[in-house]
Amino acid sequence: MSDLPQQLKALEAALPRLRRGDPTAFYDVTVILEKLRETAIALEQRQAELLTLYEVGREIASIIDLRQLLESIMDRAVVLVQAERGFLVLWDEQRNDFEVAVARQFSAGEVDQAQVEISHNIIRRVMSTREALMTTNAQEDPRFQSSTSIVAYSIRSVMAVPLIAKDELIGAIYVDTRLKARMYSREDLNLLSALADQAAVAIRMARLYEELQQRNRELQATLDELRATQDELIRAERLSVVGRMASSIIHDLKNPMTSIKGFAQLLGQDDLSPEQRRRFSDTISHAVDRFVGMTQEILDYVRGDTSLRLEEVPADELVNAVCAFVEPEFAAKGLSIQTNLEFTGPILVDPDKFQRVFLNIANNARDAMPVGGVLTITSRRVDNYVEFRWRDTGPGIPPEIVDRLFEPFVTYGKPSGTGLGLAIVKKVVEDHGGTVQVENHPGEGACFVITIPLNR
């Protein structure tokens, strides 16, 4: 095929002689045309081989399963170079040896024999030099005179090419023909080498894919184990939380229940005046309301309830109602409440929920302050917001929990409690479109600042 330009020049030179009637020109042209015909046939065959090689490359590149890929490569190699027999070997770096992965037209015993004889003389040579090898007459090739299998199997023509991908030795492909079959050519070796280049990359990718799949399976197994462990931890934590909440809720509910029980016993006395009975009855009613409110706010928080029953309520009435409710408990500890309400106009809130907000802050202040402490409550308008400030004279909030103060189950200054009070405060205030912040003054107290919009 490399002689094509010379043949065309020779034909061009012979045509003028043919026109002049040179008797030798006809013969020369005939010879040149025959050579051109042979070249054209060879080119056509080469084109078909390249097309086949392209299709083979595209096919093996689409196969991900390693076993299927190796089978396909070997089948394609045998067809591509018209081999009688062949096998594909893979190099094992750890064992420093190879193994036959796929064999064609070899029995099990022949593969073993070939592995001992032919692999020793050809496969090892190819993989050590990383260069393709071909012989057109193995019977007389001095390189293989010591190989008894060459004679035993009447092997005539042999090719072997290494499988290399990015300088990594993958293995090798070996093919041969018997005495009656055709001899291999340099073009055959080039085709097999081109196939080997594509095959090596495909094998490397398939191996990487298998490794990735294996790692994914291992990671999935680890993930499943972690999830199972996490589920166990979550279940244990939930039980722990339920236990803490149950203990805290029971403690917090004791006060209204104790009040209900005590005043109910007083109502049973015969010497009470109507005014006393009415006062005791109102106290019991308020205690029941407090009991129901405490349980309802916990349920609302757990369920994530954001529904509001908005009403316009005077700001001073809302604050004074809470102060009247907690005043007896403050008085019992020697604490006092002072109010300075500059803003007394109406605000649009859910009265029940916002009373719980103020009540939770007041209860926290009561528990945090020593005997003789003062809770100061102020209100004022700031732009389109109303600002409420609740400041106590307690020891302040420990610095280590200031940033987590509004998280669930974070408590301070209280021997017990649900740990949900301030988390509920934050949720209710934000449901109203407002904000809640704390100003901490260690040793001097804490101030909770609540702002809510006047127009929602």
C-alpha positions in Angstrom: 0.0 0.0 0.0 3.0 2.3 0.6 3.9 1.7 -3.2 0.7 3.3 -4.4 2.2 6.8 -5.3 5.1 5.1 -7.2 2.7 2.9 -9.1 0.6 5.9 -10.1 3.7 7.7 -11.3 4.8 4.7 -13.3 1.4 4.5 -14.9 1.5 8.2 -15.7 4.9 7.8 -17.3 3.7 4.7 -19.3 0.6 6.3 -20.8 2.5 8.6 -23.3 4.5 5.6 -24.5 1.3 3.7 -25.0 -0.1 6.5 -27.1 3.0 6.5 -29.3 2.6 2.8 -29.9 5.6 1.6 -27.9 5.3 -2.2 -28.0 6.5 -2.6 -24.4 4.2 0.0 -23.0 1.1 -2.2 -23.1 2.8 -4.8 -21.1 4.1 -2.3 -18.6 0.6 -0.7 -18.2 -0.9 -4.2 -17.7 1.6 -5.0 -14.9 1.0 -1.6 -13.2 -2.8 -2.0 -13.4 -2.5 -5.5 -11.8 -0.5 -4.0 -9.0 -3.0 -1.2 -8.6 -5.8 -3.7 -8.5 -4.0 -5.6 -5.8 -3.4 -2.4 -3.9 -7.0 -1.4 -4.2 -8.1 -4.8 -2.8 -5.6 -4.5 0.0 -6.9 -1.0 0.7 -10.5 -2.2 0.7 -9.6 -5.0 3.0 -7.7 -2.6 5.3 -10.8 -0.3 5.3 -13.0 -3.2 6.3 -10.6 -4.2 9.0 -10.5 -0.6 10.4 -14.2 -0.4 10.3 -14.4 -3.7 12.2 -11.9 -2.4 14.7 -13.9 0.7 15.2 -17.1 -1.3 15.8 -15.2 -3.6 18.1 -13.9 -0.7 20.1 -17.3 0.9 20.4 -18.8 -2.5 21.5 -16.2 -3.3 24.2 -16.3 0.3 25.5 -20.0 -0.2 26.2 -19.6 -3.3 28.3 -19.2 -2.7 32.1 -19.3 -6.3 33.4 -15.7 -7.5 33.5 -16.4 -11.2 32.8 -18.6 -10.3 29.8 -16.0 -7.8 28.6 -13.1 -10.4 28.7 -15.2 -12.9 26.7 -16.1 -10.3 24.1 -12.5 -9.1 23.7 -11.2 -12.6 23.1 -14.0 -13.5 20.7 -13.4 -10.3 18.7 -9.6 -10.8 18.6 -10.1 -14.3 17.2 -12.4 -13.1 14.5 -10.4 -9.9 13.7 -7.1 -11.8 12.9 -8.8 -15.1 11.8 -7.0 -17.0 14.6 -7.6 -20.7 15.2 -7.0 -20.5 18.9 -6.2 -17.9 21.5 -6.4 -16.9 25.2 -6.4 -13.7 27.2 -4.3 -13.5 30.4 -4.5 -11.0 33.3 -1.5 -10.0 35.3 -1.7 -10.3 39.1 0.7 -7.8 40.7 0.4 -9.3 44.1 1.3 -12.8 43.0 3.8 -11.5 40.4 2.2 -13.9 37.9 -0.6 -14.2 35.4 -3.6 -16.3 35.0 -5.6 -17.4 31.9 -8.9 -15.5 32.0 -10.5 -16.6 28.7 -9.5 -19.3 26.3 -10.8 -20.2 22.8 -10.3 -23.6 21.2 -8.3 -24.9 24.1 -9.3 -27.7 26.3 -8.6 -27.4 30.0 -5.5 -29.5 29.7 -4.3 -27.6 26.7 -4.7 -24.3 28.5 -2.6 -25.7 31.3 0.0 -26.9 28.9 0.0 -23.7 27.0 0.3 -21.8 30.2 3.4 -23.8 31.0 5.0 -23.9 27.6 3.8 -21.0 25.4 3.2 -18.6 28.2 6.7 -19.1 29.4 8.2 -18.4 26.0 5.9 -15.8 24.6 3.5 -14.3 27.1 6.2 -13.7 29.7 8.4 -12.2 27.0 5.6 -9.9 25.8 4.7 -8.7 29.3 8.3 -8.2 30.4 9.2 -6.2 27.3 5.7 -4.7 26.9 6.1 -5.1 23.2 4.1 -7.1 20.7 5.6 -10.3 19.3 4.9 -12.2 16.1 6.4 -15.2 14.3 5.3 -16.6 10.9 7.1 -19.9 11.4 7.2 -21.0 15.0 8.5 -24.4 14.0 11.8 -23.0 12.9 11.9 -19.8 15.1 15.0 -20.2 17.3 13.2 -18.3 20.1 10.8 -21.2 20.6 13.0 -24.3 19.9 12.7 -25.4 23.5 8.9 -25.3 23.5 7.5 -28.8 22.9 4.0 -27.4 22.5 5.0 -25.7 19.2 5.6 -29.1 17.7 3.0 -31.0 19.6 0.2 -28.7 18.4 1.6 -28.1 15.0 1.7 -24.3 15.6 2.8 -22.3 12.7 2.1 -18.6 13.2 1.9 -16.8 16.6 1.0 -13.3 17.8 1.0 -11.9 21.3 0.4 -8.3 22.4 0.5 -6.7 25.8 -2.5 -5.1 27.4 -1.3 -1.8 28.8 -3.4 1.2 30.1 -1.7 4.3 31.3 1.6 2.4 31.9 -0.3 -0.2 33.9 0.3 -3.8 32.8 -3.1 -5.4 32.5 -2.2 -8.7 30.8 -1.8 -10.0 27.2 -3.6 -11.5 24.3 -2.2 -14.6 22.6 -3.4 -16.1 19.3 -2.0 -18.7 16.9 -2.7 -20.8 13.7 -1.9 -24.4 12.8 0.4 -25.5 9.9 -2.4 -25.6 7.4 -3.7 -22.2 8.2 -2.5 -18.8 6.9 0.5 -16.9 8.2 0.0 -13.7 10.1 1.2 -10.4 8.6 2.4 -7.2 10.0 -1.1 -5.7 9.3 -2.6 -8.5 11.5 -0.2 -7.6 14.3 -1.1 -3.9 13.9 -4.8 -4.8 14.1 -4.4 -6.9 17.2 -2.2 -4.2 18.9 -4.9 -1.6 18.1 -7.5 -3.9 19.6 -5.3 -4.5 22.6 -5.0 -0.7 23.3 -8.8 -0.3 23.3 -9.2 -3.5 25.3 -6.7 -2.5 28.0 -8.6 0.8 28.6 -11.9 -1.0 28.7 -10.6 -3.6 31.2 -9.2 -0.9 33.4 -12.5 1.0 33.4 -14.4 -2.2 34.1 -12.1 -3.0 37.0 -12.5 0.5 38.4 -16.2 0.1 38.0 -16.2 -3.2 39.9 -14.0 -1.7 42.6 -16.4 1.3 42.8 -19.4 -1.1 43.0 -17.6 -3.1 45.8 -16.8 0.1 47.7 -20.4 1.2 47.3 -21.6 -2.1 48.6 -19.2 -1.8 51.6 -20.3 1.8 52.2 -23.9 0.9 51.9 -23.4 -1.9 54.5 -21.6 0.6 56.7 -24.3 3.1 56.2 -27.0 0.6 57.0 -25.1 -0.4 60.2 -24.7 3.3 61.1 -28.4 3.9 60.5 -29.3 0.9 62.7 -27.0 2.2 65.4 -28.4 5.7 65.0 -32.0 4.4 65.2 -31.0 2.6 68.4 -29.5 5.8 69.8 -32.5 7.8 68.8 -34.8 5.3 70.4 -32.7 5.4 73.6 -32.6 9.2 73.5 -36.3 9.4 72.9 -36.9 7.2 76.0 -34.5 9.4 77.9 -36.3 12.6 76.8 -39.7 11.1 77.5 -38.4 10.2 81.0 -37.0 13.7 81.6 -40.1 15.3 80.2 -42.5 13.1 82.2 -40.6 13.9 85.4 -40.4 17.6 84.7 -44.0 17.9 83.6 -45.2 16.1 86.7 -43.2 18.5 88.8 -44.6 21.6 87.0 -48.1 20.3 87.3 -47.8 19.7 91.0 -48.3 23.4 91.9 -51.7 23.9 90.2 -52.8 20.4 91.3 -51.8 21.2 94.9 -53.7 24.5 94.7 -56.8 22.8 93.4 -56.7 20.2 96.1 -56.1 22.7 98.9 -58.8 25.1 98.0 -61.2 22.2 97.2 -60.7 21.1 100.8 -61.4 24.6 102.1 -64.6 24.8 100.1 -65.8 21.9 102.1 -65.9 23.9 105.3 -69.3 25.0 106.6 -68.2 28.4 108.1 -67.2 30.0 104.8 -68.8 33.2 103.7 -70.2 33.5 100.1 -67.3 35.9 99.3 -64.7 33.3 100.5 -66.4 30.5 98.6 -66.4 32.7 95.4 -62.7 33.6 95.9 -61.7 29.9 96.5 -63.7 28.8 93.5 -62.0 31.4 91.3 -58.6 30.3 92.5 -59.5 26.7 91.7 -60.7 27.8 88.2 -57.5 29.7 87.6 -55.4 26.7 88.7 -57.3 24.5 86.3 -56.8 27.0 83.5 -53.1 27.0 84.3 -53.0 23.2 84.3 -54.8 23.0 80.9 -52.7 25.8 79.5 -49.4 24.1 80.4 -50.5 20.8 78.9 -51.8 22.5 75.8 -48.7 24.5 75.1 -46.6 21.3 75.3 -48.9 19.6 72.8 -48.9 22.5 70.5 -45.1 22.7 70.5 -44.7 18.9 69.9 -47.3 19.0 67.0 -45.8 22.2 65.5 -49.1 23.9 65.7 -48.9 27.5 64.3 -52.6 28.3 64.3 -53.5 31.5 66.1 -56.9 32.9 67.3 -56.1 36.6 67.0 -57.9 39.2 69.0 -57.2 42.9 69.8 -56.3 43.0 73.4 -55.0 46.0 75.4 -51.4 45.5 76.1 -51.7 46.5 79.8 -54.6 44.1 80.4 -52.5 41.2 79.0 -49.6 42.0 81.3 -51.7 42.8 84.4 -53.6 39.5 84.0 -50.3 37.5 84.1 -49.0 39.6 87.0 -52.2 38.9 89.0 -51.9 35.2 88.3 -48.3 34.9 89.5 -48.3 37.5 92.3 -49.2 35.0 95.1 -46.3 32.8 94.2 -43.9 35.8 94.0 -45.2 37.0 97.3 -44.6 33.6 98.9 -40.9 33.9 98.0 -40.6 37.5 99.1 -40.4 38.8 95.5 -42.1 41.8 94.0 -43.4 42.9 90.5 -43.1 46.4 89.2 -44.7 47.6 85.9 -44.1 50.7 83.9 -46.3 50.4 80.8 -45.9 53.3 78.5 -47.8 51.6 75.7 -51.3 50.4 76.8 -53.0 50.3 73.4 -54.5 47.3 71.7 -52.2 44.5 70.2 -53.3 41.8 67.8 -52.4 38.5 69.5 -53.7 35.1 70.5 -54.5 36.0 74.1 -54.2 32.5 75.5 -50.9 31.8 73.8 -49.4 35.2 74.6 -50.3 34.9 78.2 -48.4 31.6 78.2 -45.4 33.5 76.8 -45.5 36.1 79.6 -46.2 33.4 82.2 -43.2 31.3 81.2 -40.9 34.3 81.4 -42.4 35.3 84.7 -41.9 31.8 86.1 -38.3 31.7 84.9 -37.7 35.0 86.7 -39.4 33.7 89.9 -37.2 30.6 89.9 -34.0 32.5 89.1 -34.3 35.2 91.7 -33.3 34.9 95.4 -35.5 36.3 98.2 -36.2 40.0 97.8 -35.8 40.1 94.0 -37.7 42.4 91.7 -39.3 41.7 88.3 -39.7 44.9 86.3 -42.0 44.9 83.3 -42.1 47.8 80.7 -43.8 48.4 77.4 -43.2 51.0 74.8 -43.8 51.6 71.1 -40.8 51.5 68.7 -41.8 52.4 65.2 -44.4 49.9 64.1 -43.6 47.5 66.9 -44.5 47.1 70.6 -41.6 46.2 72.8 -42.0 44.4 76.1 -39.0 44.1 78.5 -39.1 41.7 81.4 -36.0 42.2 83.7 -35.2 40.3 86.8 -32.6 40.9 89.5 -31.3 37.4 89.6 -27.8 36.1 89.0 -28.1 36.3 85.2 -27.8 33.4 82.7 -24.7 31.2 82.7 -22.6 32.2 79.7 -22.2 28.6 78.5 -25.9 28.4 77.7 -26.8 31.9 76.5 -26.5 30.9 72.8 -28.7 27.9 73.3 -31.2 29.4 75.7 -34.2 29.0 73.3 -33.4 25.4 72.3 -35.6 22.6 73.7 -34.5 21.0 77.0 -32.0 23.8 77.9 -32.7 25.0 81.5 -31.0 27.3 83.9 -31.5 28.4 87.5 -34.2 25.8 88.1 -34.0 22.5 89.9 -36.4 21.0 87.5 -38.6 21.9 84.5 -39.6 20.7 81.0 -36.9 22.7 79.4 -39.5 23.7 76.8 -40.6 27.0 78.3 -38.4 29.4 76.4 -38.5 27.2 73.2 -42.3 27.6 73.4 -41.9 31.4 74.0 -39.7 31.7 70.9 -42.1 29.7 68.7 -45.2 31.6 69.8 -43.6 35.0 69.4 -42.2 34.1 65.9 -45.7 32.8 65.0 -46.9 36.3 65.7 -44.3 37.8 63.4 -42.2 39.0 66.4 -38.8 38.4 67.9 -37.5 37.5 71.4 -34.0 38.2 72.6 -32.2 38.1 75.9 -29.9 40.7 77.5 -27.7 39.0 80.0 -26.1 40.9 82.9 -24.1 38.3 85.0 -24.6 39.0 88.7 -27.3 41.6 88.0 -30.0 39.6 86.2 -31.4 39.0 82.8 -33.8 40.9 80.5 -36.1 39.3 78.0 -37.1 41.6 75.2 -40.2 40.7 73.1 -41.3 42.7 70.1 -44.4 42.2 68.1 -45.8 44.1 65.1 -48.7 46.4 65.6 -50.0 45.8 62.0 -49.6 42.2 60.7 
